[in-house]
Structure formats: C-alpha cells, structure tokens
Amino acid sequence: MNKEENIRRWRLLLGSEQNDGTGYQLNLQDQQMDNTLAALYDSDKQGGLGASSPNINRWLGDIRSFFPNTVVQVMQRDALERLHLTQMLFEKEMLENITPDVHLVATLMTLSRVIPDKTKDTAKQVVRKVVDALLRKLAQPMQQAVIGSLNRSNRNRRPRHNEINWHSTILKNLKHYQPDYKTIIPEVKIGYGRKRSSLKDVVLCLDQSGSMGTSVVYSGIFGSVMASIPAIKTKMVVFDTAVVDLTEELDDPVDLLFGVQLGGGTDINAALTYCKQIITRPLDTVLVLITDLFEGGNENEMRKRAVELTAAGVQVIVLLALNDDGAPAYDHGNAQFLATLGIPVFACSPDKFPDLMAQALSKQDITVWAAKENLVMKK
C-alpha cells in the first residue's frame, strides 16, 4: 500500500473535521463515502440520521454501494445501537403507543437481518400494528375501487351459485323487495364468472433499494389486499441485483415485508425479464413497476424488455414512488424513453393508488387520469 493510499484511509477514518491533520482532498466518490460514515459515527455533531427519519432508509442502501457485506453488517449493527432501536423494541410502551409510521417499518425491514433474535418478535409486532392500521385505512377503498371496475366491465348475468356477486345482485334487485316475506326476489343475478378464474392479472414489481422503503411498505399492503380479491390474480416480485418472487407471502403482509431485504443495487432488466416469463395473458395483465429508474444493470436491455412487454399488449405503469414523501429523485433519461413507448411514469400517493388500479383494470387512459388528478407526468 503506497503512502497516498495510507493518507486517504486515515482521512476517511478521522472524519471531515478541519483538524484531521492530513490535508488530503477526497474525490467525489470518497466524499460520498465519507458522508455515509459521518452520518452514523459523527451523528452527535450533525444531528444524526434519526430513527424515524426517511433519510435512514436511503443511507442503509448507500452503505451497500461503498462497503463489502462484512462491513455493511457491522455498520447496520452500529446503526441499530446508535439509533436506539434495540432499546426501543425492549420497551413495552413503544408497542402500546406507537403511531402508524411507515418510515419506522421501512427501517425495521432494512435491519431485519441484524435485529437480535430476542427482539425480532417485538419488531414484527411493531410492524404488524402499523400494517393493521394502514389496512384499516386502505383496504376498503382498494377493494371497492377494484371490484367496482371489474364489475362494470366483466359482469356475468348467468352465474352459478358460488359465482354470485351478492352485493351487486342485491342492489340490482331492490325494486323486487317483497314486504310480506321480508326478502328480495333476485330476478337478475350478477357474478364474476368462475370463482377460481381471474378476470385480470396484476404484477407488482418492486425496487427494494434503500431509497424505496416506504413505497415497498405500501405496495406490500396493497398487494395483499388485491390478492384477497378472487377476480384478480396478483403476483409480487421484488428486486435489487437479484429477483425474488414473494407471491406466496401475499396472504400475510407482515411476513411479506420481512421477506424484503431493503438496500443494495438495482437490476431493473433482470426484474422485467422475470416478469415477462411469468406473464401468461399479456392482454389482460397490468404490470406496475415501482422504481426510481436508476438502472445498475444493462440499461439498453432494460429498455428492450420494456419495448417487448408493451408490444405484447401488457399494460405497463411505472411509479417513481408510492408514498406521501413527495417527488423523488429519478433517472430522467429512462423516464423519457418509457414515456415515448406510451408508458405512464409518475409518482403516486397511497390514497390515489386504488383509483389508479381501477382505471388500469378497466383499460382507461392512465395519462388522462393522472393529469386530471394533478399527478406529475414525465413526458
């Protein structure tokens, strides 16, 4: 190791104070590395990451870009201690008084591999409490919007008994109410077709890099809700540099979220390649890709996959974020390219997502809808 490299390492070790004594000027990449170190180890001086700060999730993703896995694990454990998360998980009052905070859930998801076993159950209880609160808020609008859109476009007027949509059937036959018998004569029966046969397929493809933490939380919840609707076949795929199919975990959003490993790189091409393989009915499929479009894999191949999917008839929608955190940083070049293919690219808040899916499943123009909702479209 030469003298200059020794000085560089001492500079990174000592931090950015003026009295570090090295006089060494870091390049841009080293400055970014220095910032990630300072955010954790100089937190007392700089205000710190903060256990509930959205920045913690991006930071947890950034450290994977600069350090090997062995160092990442050490830094994650240090963050766990310095952010006092372990201590918080030991406190009964935390579980009783916690407010629905998706940022905290995203942090716990990111640190799930290093949370001590004795507090992991408590961490899951915290996540479940937040998820349950969000489900109470989001599940009914999601179900109503999706079922309503399918009901309008795919009614079956001669359903079998186990295929009857009772809610719609009752509403349709209220005029046939018989006061003497206190019942309704169902002259018209409405159903969705075969109970086990989906009318539409939905693939949620989630970027699990550190900056996408809160988007993954909301996506997991919405995915679980849609998976409970028989008329939709929902699949959940998450990716960083590898692709993982979490469809089997959709029945329990907490287990699903703990199956996500936030942080790491991004290979959108690999994710789209996998999605293309599992799509069997392209004309009846909505693919929602949730990513900031910063491709760490083969960008040209990623664009080719997007062309192939749209050419096959898949309705592709790209969400730069699915949260309430505001407009995210994103790759403008890839957003522009996808827009030229007719793929809508914008950020969406959780309260708008049910209506978005209703519009998509009934094959409405998403660009027109997004403009009407004042969502930022990238053209």
Secondary structure by P-SEA (a helix, b strand, c coil): ccaaaaaaaaaaaacccccccccccccaaaaaaaaaaaacccccccccccccccaaaaaaaaaaacccaaaaaaaaaaaaaaaaaaaaaacaaaaacccccaaaaaaaaaacccccccaaaaaaaaaaaaaaaaaaacaaaaaaaaaaaaaaccccccccccccaaaaaaaacccccccccccccccbbbbccccccccbbbbbbbbccccaaaaaaaaaaaaaaaaaccccbbbbbbbcccccccccccccaaaaaaaccccccccaaaaaaaaaaaccccccbbbbbbccccccccaaaaaaaaaaaaaaccbbbbbccccccccccccaaaaaaaaaacbbbbbbcccaaaaaaaaaaacccaaaaaaaacccccc
